[in-house]
Amino acid sequence: MSSREAQLKANEYELDLVCVSPKAEPPVCKLLNYGKYRFEQQKKAKEAKKNQRIIEVKEIQLTPQIGAHDMETKARAAIRFIQEGNKVKVGVRFRGRQMTHIEVGQEAMDKFIALLSDYAVVEKPSAMEGKWMYAILAPKKNK
């Protein structure tokens, strides 16, 4: 069928010549109702957007001299964040003379990570950034 015949047939059924895959060699074109085609494409895009999950990074702040009960409370909040599917950024803030004993803050960070070991894995181990020590925890993959 020549392109002229295809054009006449398309006009007869109110169809359009739509280039479906322009980057293919040779380009792929179809005779179809362009309005309906565009509606279906928008519907697919909307469905794909609805199904995607955006992962947020929630932050928990600690101090080197944090009490046991305070740490447990913050661990419960972190567990809730992780169960929602979010990542948790744990930060230990050092003030004044606390900077001379970074190992105390590292111990607090290790205890906190140990409390969350059943729920999360360490994505980025603790590292110093200025007066802060940060680690990032991600939810464990369920098998």
ABEGO torsion letter per residue (X at the ends): XBAAAAAAAAAAAGBBBBBABAABOBBBBBBBBAAAAAAAAAAAAAAAAAABBBBBBBBBBBBAABBAAAAAAAAAAAAAAAAAGBBBBBBBBBBEAAAABAAAAAAAAAAAAAAAAAABBBABBBBBBEABBBBBBBBBBBX
